């Protein structure tokens, strides 16, 4: 359990709010993020039911539930949405998620969908409170059909959901990726299997090409910073994955 301030200025912070313990989620650590601007905050992928109490405890170090002005869900998976019903009881903020997942979320026991805002396919600009501006960026089929990213122009951090996610061994607990080449073994298998196709990757890369990105913050594993940001994007550009590798009978092409 640790909080890491990825960016801090007089009135703005971007915080890795909590990492679930490596022994949870079959060894896949889950990251939850809080962005604060003046006295308001937003949550990015608040996490599953099991981590919710600890994430709340850590969030309270910075803001109270009444100060949360938006919750963003990168996609529909239970490690993102599982704890949402409890968050909705505490926070009275809108929830942003791809429009294609709105009709599926009631299956998590969410009865009142009035606070949900469906993000259009092309993404959207968002201002959770006056002067607190964020950009919702489409990342379709990476790995979810309706995945969204969130870009914070103040910190220049791009929250990418499962893009960049790492499957780390139990004894490895780095906060940042500084040497990208040594990090490839922890991301290659996941991205080859869970990302839909190289075409989807290239569409995303073109979409984010004009963003000034200093860090990439995924939902699992360490944060990319410095040279590792561009190294990761360059590696991803030529990656064959998903349906590029799919063969009859449920098989996938092995590495060359």
Secondary structure as the mmCIF struct_conf table of DSSP 4:
data_model
#
loop_
_struct_conf.conf_type_id
_struct_conf.id
_struct_conf.beg_label_comp_id
_struct_conf.beg_label_asym_id
_struct_conf.beg_label_seq_id
_struct_conf.end_label_comp_id
_struct_conf.end_label_asym_id
_struct_conf.end_label_seq_id
STRN STRN1 UNK A 4 UNK A 8
BEND BEND1 UNK A 10 UNK A 11
STRN STRN2 UNK A 12 UNK A 19
TURN_TY1_P TURN_TY1_P1 UNK A 22 UNK A 23
BEND BEND2 UNK A 24 UNK A 24
HELX_RH_3T_P HELX_RH_3T_P1 UNK A 25 UNK A 27
STRN STRN3 UNK A 31 UNK A 37
TURN_TY1_P TURN_TY1_P2 UNK A 38 UNK A 39
STRN STRN4 UNK A 40 UNK A 44
BEND BEND3 UNK A 45 UNK A 45
TURN_TY1_P TURN_TY1_P3 UNK A 49 UNK A 51
HELX_RH_AL_P HELX_RH_AL_P1 UNK A 52 UNK A 59
TURN_TY1_P TURN_TY1_P4 UNK A 60 UNK A 62
HELX_RH_3T_P HELX_RH_3T_P2 UNK A 65 UNK A 67
STRN STRN5 UNK A 68 UNK A 72
BEND BEND4 UNK A 74 UNK A 75
HELX_RH_AL_P HELX_RH_AL_P2 UNK A 78 UNK A 81
TURN_TY1_P TURN_TY1_P5 UNK A 82 UNK A 83
HELX_RH_AL_P HELX_RH_AL_P3 UNK A 84 UNK A 90
STRN STRN6 UNK A 94 UNK A 98
HELX_RH_3T_P HELX_RH_3T_P3 UNK A 99 UNK A 101
HELX_RH_AL_P HELX_RH_AL_P4 UNK A 102 UNK A 105
HELX_RH_3T_P HELX_RH_3T_P4 UNK A 106 UNK A 108
TURN_TY1_P TURN_TY1_P6 UNK A 109 UNK A 109
TURN_TY1_P TURN_TY1_P7 UNK A 114 UNK A 115
STRN STRN7 UNK A 116 UNK A 119
HELX_LH_PP_P HELX_LH_PP_P1 UNK A 120 UNK A 120
TURN_TY1_P TURN_TY1_P8 UNK A 121 UNK A 122
STRN STRN8 UNK A 124 UNK A 129
TURN_TY1_P TURN_TY1_P9 UNK A 130 UNK A 131
STRN STRN9 UNK A 132 UNK A 138
TURN_TY1_P TURN_TY1_P10 UNK A 140 UNK A 141
STRN STRN10 UNK A 142 UNK A 142
BEND BEND5 UNK A 143 UNK A 144
TURN_TY1_P TURN_TY1_P11 UNK A 145 UNK A 146
STRN STRN11 UNK A 148 UNK A 152
TURN_TY1_P TURN_TY1_P12 UNK A 153 UNK A 156
STRN STRN12 UNK A 157 UNK A 161
TURN_TY1_P TURN_TY1_P13 UNK A 162 UNK A 164
TURN_TY1_P TURN_TY1_P14 UNK A 170 UNK A 171
BEND BEND6 UNK A 175 UNK A 175
STRN STRN13 UNK A 176 UNK A 177
HELX_RH_AL_P HELX_RH_AL_P5 UNK A 180 UNK A 194
STRN STRN14 UNK A 195 UNK A 195
HELX_RH_AL_P HELX_RH_AL_P6 UNK A 198 UNK A 208
TURN_TY1_P TURN_TY1_P15 UNK A 209 UNK A 210
BEND BEND7 UNK A 211 UNK A 211
BEND BEND8 UNK A 214 UNK A 214
STRN STRN15 UNK A 215 UNK A 218
BEND BEND9 UNK A 219 UNK A 221
HELX_LH_PP_P HELX_LH_PP_P2 UNK A 222 UNK A 222
STRN STRN16 UNK A 223 UNK A 225
TURN_TY1_P TURN_TY1_P16 UNK A 226 UNK A 226
HELX_RH_AL_P HELX_RH_AL_P7 UNK A 227 UNK A 237
TURN_TY1_P TURN_TY1_P17 UNK A 238 UNK A 238
HELX_RH_3T_P HELX_RH_3T_P5 UNK A 242 UNK A 244
TURN_TY1_P TURN_TY1_P18 UNK A 245 UNK A 245
STRN STRN17 UNK A 246 UNK A 247
HELX_RH_3T_P HELX_RH_3T_P6 UNK A 248 UNK A 250
STRN STRN18 UNK A 251 UNK A 252
HELX_LH_PP_P HELX_LH_PP_P3 UNK A 253 UNK A 255
#
